[in-house]
Amino acid sequence: MQFTGRYASPLGDILLAADEEGLTGLWFEGQKHFAQSLDASHEERELPLLDDAKRWLDQYFSGRAPDFTPPLHLTGTAFQREVWDILRGIPYGSTTTYGAIAVQIAQKRGLAHMSAQAVGSAVGHNPVSIIVPCHRVLGTNGSLTGYAGGVDRKRSLLALEGVKQEGRMTDIARTSSLQNMG
């Protein structure tokens, strides 16, 4: 059984969902893939886990990197979960590219190439936005391509984290270190 709660963020209302294991969803109202992983049978209820997620969001929207992560229960394909794990490793205030994530996965799997478009699809289907920071993934030239919550929100989230946006990659050193993780 999933339970839901709501959060009023500075960028619009957010629907939160959780089950007994952890947070299963965090979506801006009306975003692409809104509530896609939400069970048809769910109940709106206050839960400590949802309170933790709201506390995390309070810290985040106050302009501070949260000092904890609420328990997550991400469901998706093995490939999607692999991409989402990489997203979770992108530090607050840093960015990477779809291509850099593709290179990292290809290296981990011993492949010559991995499709950045496949990575982009997995990033776009991230059910727990912001906490699993898909907004920190940019196009090859640093462009603000794609974000299920909308590019304006992506720009605002990056600005909140202090990421300088000049239409180019903003943190190449950190991106390079992300490619070498794993």
C-alpha positions in Angstrom: 0.0 0.0 0.0 1.2 3.5 -0.9 0.5 6.6 1.1 0.7 10.2 -0.1 1.2 13.6 1.2 1.6 17.1 -0.2 4.3 19.7 0.0 4.0 23.4 -1.0 7.4 24.3 -2.5 8.4 27.7 -3.8 8.3 26.1 -7.3 4.9 24.6 -7.1 3.0 21.9 -5.2 4.6 18.5 -4.8 3.0 15.1 -4.4 4.9 12.7 -2.2 4.3 8.9 -2.1 5.8 6.3 0.2 5.3 2.6 1.1 6.5 0.7 4.1 10.1 0.6 2.7 10.6 4.2 1.7 9.8 7.2 -0.5 8.4 5.9 -3.9 7.6 9.2 -5.5 8.1 13.0 -5.5 6.5 14.8 -8.4 5.7 18.5 -9.1 2.0 18.7 -9.9 1.4 18.3 -13.6 4.9 17.3 -14.5 5.7 14.8 -17.2 5.2 11.2 -15.9 3.2 12.6 -12.9 2.5 9.9 -10.3 3.4 7.2 -12.8 4.6 4.8 -10.1 1.7 5.6 -7.8 -0.6 2.6 -7.1 -4.2 3.1 -8.2 -5.2 2.2 -4.6 -3.4 4.6 -2.3 -4.3 6.7 0.8 -3.4 10.2 1.8 -2.0 10.0 5.3 0.6 11.6 7.5 3.6 9.3 8.0 6.9 9.8 9.7 8.6 8.9 6.4 6.7 11.6 4.5 7.5 14.0 7.4 11.2 13.2 6.8 10.8 13.9 3.1 9.2 17.3 3.9 11.9 18.1 6.4 14.5 17.3 3.6 12.6 19.6 1.2 12.5 22.3 3.8 16.3 22.2 4.2 16.8 22.0 0.4 14.5 25.0 -0.4 16.2 27.0 2.4 19.3 26.9 0.2 21.2 24.3 2.2 22.4 20.8 1.2 20.3 18.5 3.3 22.3 16.5 5.9 20.3 13.3 5.5 18.3 11.4 2.9 15.0 9.8 3.7 14.7 6.1 3.0 14.0 5.5 -0.7 12.2 2.6 -2.5 12.8 3.2 -6.2 11.2 0.7 -8.5 12.2 0.5 -12.1 14.2 -1.6 -14.5 17.7 -2.7 -13.6 19.1 -0.1 -16.0 16.9 2.7 -14.6 18.0 1.9 -11.0 21.7 1.9 -12.2 21.2 5.4 -13.6 19.3 6.6 -10.5 22.1 5.3 -8.3 24.6 7.5 -10.3 22.3 10.5 -10.0 22.3 10.0 -6.2 26.1 10.4 -6.3 26.1 13.8 -8.0 27.0 16.3 -5.2 24.8 19.3 -4.3 25.8 22.2 -6.4 27.5 20.1 -9.1 26.4 18.9 -12.5 27.2 16.2 -15.0 26.0 15.3 -18.5 23.9 12.5 -19.9 27.0 11.5 -21.9 29.2 11.3 -18.8 26.7 9.0 -17.2 26.6 6.8 -20.3 30.5 6.6 -20.3 30.4 5.6 -16.6 27.9 2.8 -17.2 29.7 1.6 -20.3 33.0 1.4 -18.4 31.3 -0.4 -15.5 29.7 -2.9 -17.8 32.8 -3.3 -20.0 31.1 -1.9 -23.1 32.6 0.2 -25.8 29.6 2.5 -25.9 26.3 3.3 -24.0 23.6 5.5 -25.4 23.2 8.9 -23.8 19.6 8.8 -25.1 18.9 5.7 -23.1 20.4 7.4 -20.1 18.2 10.4 -20.8 15.1 8.2 -20.8 16.0 6.6 -17.5 16.8 10.1 -16.0 13.4 11.4 -17.3 11.6 8.5 -15.6 13.1 9.2 -12.1 10.2 8.9 -9.7 11.8 10.8 -6.9 12.9 14.1 -8.4 15.0 16.6 -6.4 16.1 14.0 -3.8 17.4 11.8 -6.7 18.8 14.9 -8.4 18.0 14.5 -12.1 18.0 18.3 -12.4 21.8 18.1 -12.1 22.1 16.4 -15.5 22.8 18.6 -18.5 23.2 18.2 -22.2 26.7 17.7 -23.7 27.4 21.5 -24.1 25.9 22.3 -20.6 22.5 23.1 -22.0 19.4 22.7 -19.8 17.9 19.9 -21.8 14.9 18.0 -20.5 13.5 17.9 -17.1 10.1 16.3 -16.3 9.2 19.2 -14.0 10.0 21.7 -16.7 13.2 23.5 -17.7 12.3 26.6 -15.7 12.2 24.6 -12.6 15.5 22.9 -13.5 17.1 26.3 -13.9 15.6 27.4 -10.5 16.8 24.3 -8.7 20.4 24.7 -10.1 20.4 28.4 -9.2 19.2 27.5 -5.6 22.3 25.2 -5.4 24.6 27.9 -6.6 25.3 26.4 -10.0 26.4 29.1 -12.5 24.5 28.8 -15.7 26.2 30.2 -18.7 24.9 27.7 -21.3 28.1 25.7 -20.9 29.3 23.0 -18.6 29.7 24.6 -15.2 31.7 22.1 -13.3 34.0 20.0 -15.6 36.4 18.9 -12.8 33.6 17.5 -10.7 32.0 15.9 -13.8 35.3 14.2 -14.7 35.6 12.9 -11.1 32.0 11.4 -11.5 33.1 9.6 -14.6 35.9 8.0 -12.7 33.7 6.9 -9.8 32.5 3.4 -9.5 
